[in-house]
Amino acid sequence: MRTTEDQLAVRNWLQAVEDDLIDAGKRHVVIRGSEGVFEWTVHGASNEPAENVMVLLIEDIEDIMIDRGWDDLNVALESGLMRWALQP
């Protein structure tokens, strides 16, 4: 179940991830979690090649989503879009 509180908490964590990616000069990345794949794209960079990166705490964020039964996520952040999906 996706409660508003859970969605807001995950969005805030992902916003911190986005802030770190922007600080590192990234524009389009793929982040592999333990159960799924995140893709983040800054607005206007969806046609740019994606770079594979590692992000600390991404598995913690992913574990929370899985524990709550989520199997995908699309969230608009301040500068881009973060998508996540469980891998089969």
N, C-alpha and C positions, 0 to 999 in steps of 0.2 A: 504494500500500500504506500502510496506517495502522499505523505502529509505535507502541508505547507511548511511546517517547521523543518522537516527533513530536506525538502527541496531547497529551502533557503540556506541551510547549513552546507549542503553540497555545493550550491552555487558560490557561496562565500569562499570555500576551499578552492574551487576551480578558478575563481577570480584571482586568488593569490598565485596559483600556478600560472595563469595568463600574465600577471604582472612580472613574474620571474622570466617568462619566455620573452616578453617584450624587452625587458632589461638586458637580456642576452642577445638581442637583435634578431630573434626568430620571427618568422611570418607564417609558416605552414609546417606543422610537425605531426608526427605519429608517435604515440607513446604506448608501448606495450605494457599492459597490466598482467596480473597473474591469470585472469579469467577472460579478459577482453582487450579491446583496442580503443584507445582514445585518438581522436583526430582534432587538432585545433588549427583554425585558419583565421588570421587577422582579416578584417573586412577588406575586400578587394584583392586578396591574394590566393583565391581558390584555384587559379590556373597555374600557380607556381609549383615547382616540384616540392614534395613533402620531404622533410628531413626526419630521420629516426633519432629520437632523443630519450634520455632517461630522466625521470623526475622523481625526486624523493617524495615519499608519502603518497604517491599515486595509488599504490596497492591498498593503503589504508582507506582512501576515499572509495576505491572500487569495492572493498570488502563491505563497507557500510551500504552501498547500493545493492550489492548481491544479498546481504542479510535481510534487506527489506523487500526482496523479490523483484527488483528492477532488472530488466534485461536490455534496456537501451536508454539513451539520454541524449537530448538535444537542448543545449542551453545557450542563450545569447548572453555574452559577457560585455564588458565595456568596450573592448576593441575587436572582438571577434566572436566566433562560434565554436563551441566545444561539443563534439559528438562522441558517444561511447556506445559500444555494442558488445554483448557477450559473444565469444567465439564458439562455434559448434564443437 
